[in-house]
Structures are given as C-alpha cells and as structure tokens.
Amino acid sequence: MNPRKRTIVITGASSGLGKGIKEKFKAKDDFVIDISLQGTDFCCDVSDYKKLKEVFEEIKNKYGQIDMLITCAGYGLSGAVELLSEEQTKKQFDVNFFGTANACKYALPIMSENGKIIIVASATALFPIPFKAYYCASKSAVDSFAQSLRMELSKTNIQVTSICPGDVRTNFTENRVKVYETNERYKNAIQLSTQPTEKTESRRMSQQYAVDKMFKICEKKHLKPRYIIGKQYKFFNFARKIMSKNAMVKVLTKFFYKTK
C-alpha cells in the first residue's frame, strides 16, 4: 500500500450515501475500508459493539492508522410512539446512535494526528417531524455527540463535524422500517405522513448531489461544527433562528402531518 494514500474508514458503505462517498474517495486513489452489513472489507452490524471493536483492532493490526472516519451506517423507523415496540425503538438507537458513537470510540486510538471524523446525522436532528420520533431523536443524539466530541478534541488536530442531509433519493426510504399500525387517535395520518408519494419523491435531492456536497465537506481544510445539505432544510434552519419554538413546531406540523 502506498504510504501516501489516506486510509479512510466508512461505516454503512454498501449502499446509499455511504457507497457514493466510498466511490468518490476510491476514484481519488485513497485506501477505503468498508464496514457494513454487506461490507466488502468487514461485514459487521455496527450495533454489535463487540464485533465492531474487533474490526477496529484488526484495522489497527493490518493498516496502522486511520486518517478519516465517516459514519454513514443507519436506518429509519417510522410509526406512532405509542404503537412501536420496545425492541424496534431500542434497535433504532443501537444502530444509529451507539453504532456511530462506538465507531468513533474505537477509531480514536488509531486516528492520525491530523485525522477527521465525519458524522452523518440528518436534517431531522434539527427539525423533528411527526411519526419519526425515534429516528429524529437518534439523529439529534448523533449530532449532539458530534459537537461534544469536537469540544473534547479541540486541543488536538483531530477535527470533528456532523453532516445533516435532508431527503435524498436513495434506497433509504425503501428500507425504512414502516409501522402503519394505527388506532382511532391517528386514523390514516401515520401512513399518509410517512408513505412516500410522487410529490415527496420529486422534492428529494439526488444522491449524486448529496454525495458531491458531502465529499467537498470531507475535503475541507477546516471543518465547521455542522453542515446542512438541502435548500429546504437550510430554509428551516434559518426560520428556526427567527421564529419562536411554538411557531416553528406549528410550521413543521402543518408541513409534515398529513390527514388527506
């Protein structure tokens, strides 16, 4: 292996944004290590922290240090809070939050002096929406974790940022665990609010656009604490700075809570 190549570890690189960003770095001739359920290098469920730790120990033994960690592993869960099972909601956090946090934890001892940690959160970390409470909460936790980790490493040259993409046309929506079970309280609102439609699909940014934006962020010399990808969500971010919390919640409810 050419010692000049950067060693880049990506979780969740077998599909979606993770796969796209992996291909961008490979095209630049970087050495990319894929950790995912169908990983070409390491097949691992990031929620299995014991196996994940073993993976990073093997990376250390085989490749030495890591120059960049990008955490893309995650999935979505939708449904009403009162109707989702404890097993479903725990798994959401085990993968999205603890899978991300543990990847960072195990990578840090072998990060290069000027390493980067890129944590992929979601725009819903900043703008929670109905019937995706656990997904939004897990991504909010991921974003908060990124900011805390950035502070902890502020006296080193290791940079940390979170990237919050909005809706992207990937297989993420198709693979989301959708629980349409309902009751008299919600009627058809759960399915109408979470089921993809042609209208909502047309508003999603292309995967290539999101990947290109992410790649540019990763390559920045100096990383900001957080980046939002998607014009719609940048607008929401601006709005939440000038609107009251009550007004913002009303806007998001009107926009995302569908009854017909």
C-alpha positions in Angstrom: 0.0 0.0 0.0 1.3 3.4 -1.0 2.0 5.2 2.4 0.9 8.5 0.8 -2.6 7.2 0.4 -5.1 8.2 3.1 -6.8 5.4 5.0 -10.5 6.2 5.1 -13.0 4.1 7.1 -16.6 4.3 6.2 -19.5 2.6 8.1 -22.6 1.8 6.0 -20.6 2.0 2.7 -22.5 -0.8 1.0 -25.4 1.4 -0.1 -26.8 4.9 -0.4 -24.7 7.9 0.6 -22.0 5.7 2.2 -21.5 3.8 -1.1 -21.5 7.0 -3.0 -18.9 8.7 -0.8 -16.8 5.5 -0.9 -16.6 5.6 -4.7 -15.6 9.3 -4.6 -12.6 8.6 -2.4 -11.7 5.4 -4.3 -11.6 7.5 -7.5 -9.1 9.8 -5.8 -7.0 6.7 -5.1 -7.4 6.8 -1.4 -7.5 3.5 0.5 -11.1 2.9 1.7 -12.2 0.4 4.2 -15.9 -0.5 4.2 -17.7 -1.6 7.4 -21.3 -2.5 6.7 -23.8 -5.3 6.7 -22.7 -6.3 3.2 -19.2 -4.9 3.7 -16.6 -5.8 1.1 -13.9 -5.4 3.7 -15.6 -6.0 7.0 -19.2 -7.4 7.3 -20.4 -6.1 10.6 -23.6 -4.8 12.1 -22.5 -1.6 13.9 -24.9 -2.3 16.7 -22.8 -5.4 17.6 -20.3 -3.4 19.6 -18.1 -6.4 20.5 -17.6 -7.3 16.8 -17.2 -3.7 15.9 -14.4 -3.3 18.4 -12.7 -6.4 16.9 -13.0 -4.9 13.4 -11.1 -1.8 14.5 -8.5 -3.8 16.3 -8.0 -5.7 13.0 -7.8 -2.4 11.1 -5.1 -1.3 13.5 -3.1 -4.5 13.1 -3.4 -4.6 9.3 -3.3 -0.9 8.3 -1.9 1.0 11.2 -3.7 4.3 11.5 -6.9 5.9 10.2 -6.9 9.3 8.5 -10.6 9.7 8.2 -13.7 8.1 9.7 -17.1 8.6 8.1 -20.1 7.2 9.9 -22.9 6.6 7.4 -24.4 3.4 9.0 -28.1 3.9 10.0 -31.7 3.3 9.1 -35.1 4.8 9.6 -38.1 3.8 11.7 -41.5 5.4 11.3 -44.7 4.9 13.3 -46.6 6.4 16.2 -44.7 6.4 19.5 -47.4 4.6 21.5 -47.6 1.8 18.9 -44.0 1.0 18.3 -42.4 -1.9 20.2 -39.6 -1.5 22.7 -37.5 -3.9 20.6 -37.9 -1.7 17.5 -37.1 1.5 19.2 -34.1 0.1 21.0 -32.7 -1.2 17.8 -33.1 2.2 16.2 -30.8 3.7 18.9 -28.4 0.7 18.9 -27.7 1.2 15.2 -28.0 5.0 14.7 -26.5 6.3 17.9 -24.4 3.6 19.6 -23.2 2.3 16.3 -21.9 5.8 15.5 -20.6 6.6 18.9 -18.8 3.3 19.3 -17.2 3.6 15.8 -15.7 6.9 16.9 -14.7 5.5 20.3 -12.8 2.5 18.7 -11.3 4.6 15.9 -9.9 7.4 18.0 -6.9 5.5 19.5 -5.7 4.8 15.9 -6.6 8.2 14.3 -3.7 10.0 12.6 -2.5 13.3 14.2 -4.5 15.4 11.7 -7.4 13.0 11.3 -11.0 13.8 10.6 -14.2 12.3 12.0 -17.3 13.0 9.8 -20.5 12.0 11.5 -23.6 11.8 9.2 -26.6 12.8 11.2 -29.8 14.1 9.5 -31.7 17.4 9.0 -34.3 15.8 11.3 -31.8 16.1 14.1 -32.6 19.8 14.0 -36.2 19.7 12.7 -38.0 16.7 14.3 -41.1 15.6 12.4 -44.2 13.5 13.4 -44.3 9.7 13.3 -40.5 9.5 13.1 -39.8 10.4 16.7 -37.2 7.7 17.5 -35.4 8.3 14.2 -35.3 12.0 14.8 -34.2 11.6 18.4 -31.4 9.1 17.5 -30.1 11.6 14.9 -30.4 14.5 17.3 -28.3 12.4 19.8 -25.8 11.8 17.0 -25.5 15.5 16.2 -25.1 16.4 19.9 -22.5 13.6 20.3 -20.5 15.1 17.3 -20.5 18.6 18.9 -19.4 17.2 22.3 -16.6 15.1 20.7 -15.4 18.1 18.7 -15.0 20.0 22.0 -13.2 17.1 23.6 -10.7 17.0 20.8 -10.4 20.8 20.5 -6.8 20.7 21.9 -5.7 18.2 19.2 -5.5 18.4 15.5 -8.3 15.9 15.0 -11.4 17.6 13.5 -15.0 16.5 14.0 -18.1 17.6 12.2 -21.7 16.5 11.7 -23.4 16.5 8.3 -27.2 16.8 8.3 -28.6 15.9 4.9 -32.2 16.5 4.0 -34.3 14.0 2.0 -32.2 12.2 -0.7 -33.4 9.8 -3.4 -31.7 6.7 -2.2 -32.9 3.3 -1.1 -33.1 4.7 2.5 -36.8 5.4 2.3 -37.5 2.0 0.7 -35.5 0.2 3.5 -37.1 2.2 6.3 -39.0 0.1 8.8 -42.5 1.4 8.4 -45.1 0.7 11.0 -48.5 1.7 9.8 -50.4 0.2 12.7 -52.9 2.8 13.9 -55.9 3.5 16.2 -58.7 5.9 16.5 -56.4 8.7 17.7 -54.4 8.8 14.4 -56.6 7.1 11.8 -54.8 7.3 8.5 -52.4 10.0 9.5 -49.5 7.7 10.1 -49.4 6.2 6.7 -50.2 9.4 4.9 -47.5 11.3 6.7 -44.8 8.7 6.2 -45.6 6.8 3.0 -43.5 8.2 0.0 -45.5 9.8 -2.8 -44.6 11.0 -6.2 -44.8 14.6 -4.9 -42.5 14.0 -1.9 -40.1 11.9 -4.0 -39.8 14.8 -6.6 -38.7 17.1 -3.8 -35.8 14.9 -2.7 -32.3 15.9 -3.8 -30.4 13.4 -6.0 -28.0 11.0 -4.4 -25.2 12.4 -6.6 -25.8 16.0 -5.5 -25.7 14.9 -1.8 -22.6 12.8 -2.3 -20.8 15.6 -4.1 -21.7 18.0 -1.3 -20.5 15.6 1.4 -17.3 14.9 -0.5 -16.5 18.6 -0.6 -17.1 18.9 3.1 -14.8 16.0 3.9 -12.1 17.6 1.8 -12.2 21.0 3.5 -9.1 22.0 5.3 -11.0 23.4 8.3 -14.3 21.8 9.3 -17.2 23.8 10.8 -19.1 22.1 13.6 -22.1 21.3 11.4 -23.2 21.3 7.8 -26.8 21.1 6.4 -27.3 19.7 2.9 -30.6 20.7 1.1 -32.1 24.1 0.4 -35.4 23.2 2.0 -33.7 22.4 5.3 -31.4 25.3 5.2 -34.5 27.4 5.0 -35.9 25.6 8.0 -32.6 26.3 9.8 -32.9 30.0 9.0 -36.6 30.0 10.1 -35.9 28.4 13.5 -33.4 31.2 14.2 -36.1 33.9 13.8 -39.3 32.2 14.8 -40.4 31.1 18.2 -40.3 27.4 19.1 -44.1 27.3 19.2 -44.3 28.8 15.7 -41.7 26.5 14.3 -43.5 23.4 15.6 -46.7 24.6 14.0 -45.0 25.1 10.7 -43.4 21.6 10.8 -46.6 20.0 11.9 -48.5 21.6 9.0 -45.9 20.6 6.6 -45.4 17.0 7.7 -48.6 15.9 9.4 -50.9 14.6 6.6 -54.6 13.6 7.0 -55.7 13.5 3.4 
